């Protein structure tokens, strides 16, 4: 309609002009033009190609079979554009049917890559930057957008350490470099730094770029030591309104163990367990195990153990439905464009009474007010709420199989209702889940308004104000009947965080005669963050009843508090990119930041970078050598920083403390840290050497990188003499090194009616501690397990440190003949005497492996045939070790649940020694094996992360549906996860003690991470 109005108006003007100047008027007839757009190489139809009448806003797009229809005149010129292909124009003339072939960009060299405060052609990139476009990533059933990126980029390790719905994965780029200041990458969403990927929806994402080396990341200075992830969101394109709907629904099922013992099998192993315990106190194991007064009650076994067949892992799990829906609209004119979208997602957890729901809206508008002035805004509010389980998985799955889930009268029996104090006193797990209401909610928004001025040819200025806001609440209540202590409890924590950013950037781009290209930016930014939290805790058992859950119905605990904090950052930055004949490329930048988090004597940090590239293919000696399509060599150097240490760490801080004047507990304040006005920046200095090669007409594309980065002046909490009155202080000391290689290969294996493309990546990183300020070892002990972690110069960070098992004591004579720990019994492990002094003590502890993988791999295969398409994404991790402390919960302690794989090879007696490698597991001797490699397992795995099978409806059906494209798809996430037989955890990446987050870190420890879910979904994606 709008195009018709414009045409009538233009015709009227022409008639008026004809009245003023007598001349012959020739009218051009507007008629229906049909056409087809194909890939020039494969002759495959191209759906979604944008077709415009040049110089107008009249347009159309091709359907699934590459067909389009548009009304145009003979004198019009049609313009065809498609991502990844060269633009093409053609005059209509007298044709009514038009066939167009679009040529793919050669190795996508003309593809634009975002590099921070700008974008460059891929062929002009001089640093290590990875890019993933959202083609079908939004059609994968994943609770968070990170899951869709797993295995797709070399050097980027995304691990799902917890299986709770809504939990954030861990992202590490080229290893771990910081002990206390965090290793997370900086997230930049549409140019606004400081958000998190949980704030966005993959449906709204256009592409994701990762700045991996120090040179590319240095433009973000003080926050870029962990790398930078740039997320480019979708924007409107001039043309008639386009609507897109994407939705899927499916089911999730936890990937669980299937070797639980129940009934007679469970009873028989319980008898073994009790007899072993009885033998250790010199009891007569030939006595009947039940009903004989001569055998103490603590070593008897009730026949009730035979009666139950409850697998508590299965009892608390469920098949959980998921659903996700997104609708978007975009369009505009050559003066203004828009994009708006709305999202709803509901993911029920596989654990009973857990779920995660999100609601989101996104809108951006860009207006070309004049040739000089452009303005625009963006906002992206979202709200999420989830219910989560109150405890780790072993507290449910370790419960004895003879206890029924729920009685007919609705009550929840306990193990001691069946048999006395010999068994666990824990409350029924289902009572815990039903009587615990743990909720978390968050409202967040990313917003920006900008003004852009085109000051002269190639010269522009952009000023913006952006905000990132997050308002969250954690509301927890546990009824008295849901706890073993029979005491209700509650927590209410409210947090507000507002981050405001003003950036002002001057950009200049020009081309000089002789093949010289120059682009430069200069900018300044100011950022301020304000946060506040109210933390309320109820005294256990103080709620008047289990009905009213508010804090007004309870007594507040003395540690309830409110916190306020703020920080600021002032920055200046500049970058220059130079190219000569698109052959020799050079980029240099420097950024300086001043942070309120550091002492007044060391507040400013300087972060320079330099990179260069040589496009060898452009040289005369290689230009005409057809087997090589492209060859580029590059090198880079840069410095990045880290300021994530919390606020006011350089000051001597005050904190809450308790004292007892007159025997009355009173809360007061006292100094808790030592002031350090010299506290400064933690920095990472890195180099990168890379090569990019394309051969056989771009059928094979290879990227190789070697990197070496050193993080120095670590923000490290160092012990200070007790005479100061403090235990430690934050200072700059020490160095961590990460070096490694990355390899990527992208191939078009088969081209034609049947297409097959493969993308493969391999990364290998070596992490070492280079310096600890003159100290060679720092040992971290976990009092609950007796395991140690160690920071040792020359070794990877936080390696496991303990005793190495060499065998199992078989009898008293064996114990007498071999050195061991005092109190050792038959069935306990023998340890290696590393120093040969004929005794086992702390000097015999050794390195037992590390939680960091030695290599990570990813591969994506894409197939298409006619209207069918198939994508298979895989990920592998090699060499990581897990301290799987969770195993001890399923080995018979307190006659709880048992897994066959964890009990059948145990030492039970001299006549039943198992396989000679697995020690006897019992609570009273548990410390003998938890301080050793008994629970350290190889966590290597191969996972098929996603399989997506799609079918695009043919044109005949599409016309009936009145849409331009319609794709139906089946998607499966976490379809298979293959681990070594000796690995017993639910999740090979499942760590419950966090990663590296301070000098007392215990990374790699699994005390009971939830299982991942295998999700099957059916979805629809269509445009209209």
Secondary structure, 3 states (H helix, E strand, C coil): CHHHHHHHHHHHHHHHHHHHCCCCCCCCCEEEEEEEEEECCCCCECCCCEEEECCCCCEEECCCCCEEEEEEECCCEEEEECCCECCEEEECCCCCEEEEEECECHHHCCCEEECCCCEEEHHHCCCCEEEEECCCHHHCCCCCHHHHHCCCCCCEEEECCCCCCCCCCEEEECCCCCCCCCCCCEEEECCEECCCHHHCCHHHEEEEEEECCHHHHHHHHHHCCCCEEEEEECCCCCEEEEEEEEEEEEEEEECCCCCECCHHHHHHHHHHHHHHHHHHCCCCCCCCCCCCCCCCHHHCCCHHHHCCCCCHHHHHECCEEEEEEEEEEEEECCCEEEEEEEEEEEEECCECCCEEEEEEEEEEEEEECCCCEEEEEEEEEEEEEEECCCCCCHHHHCCCCCCCCCCCCCCCCCHHHCCCCCCCCCCCHHHHHHCEEEEEEEEEEEEEEEEEEEEECCEEEEEEEEEEEEEEEEEEEECHHHCCCCCCEEEEEEEEEEEEEEEEEEEEEEEECCCEEEEEEEEEEEEEEEEEEEEEEECCCCCCCCCCCCHHHCCECCCCEEEEEEEEEEEEEEEEEEEECCCEEEEEEEEEEEECCCCCCCCEEEEEEEEEEEEHHHCHHHHCCCCEEEEEEEEEEEEEEECCCCCCCCCCCEEEEEEEECCEEEEEEEECCCCCCCCCCEEEEEEEEEEEEEECCCCEEEEEEEEEEEEECCEEEEECCHHHCCCEEEEECCEEEEEEEEEEEEEEEECCCEEEEEEEEEEEEEEEEEECCCCCEEEEECCCCCCEEEEEECCCCCEEEEECEEEECCCHHHHHHCCCCCCCCCCCEEECCCCCCCCCCHHHCEECCCCCCCEEEEEEEEEEECCEEEEEEEEEEECCEEECHHHHHHECHHHCCEEHHHHCCECCECCECCCCCECCCCHHHCHHHHCEHHHEEECCEEEEEEEEEEEECCHHHHHHHCCCEEEEEEEEEEEEEEECCCCCCCCCCCCCCCCCCCCCCCCCECCCCCCCEEEEEEEEEEEC
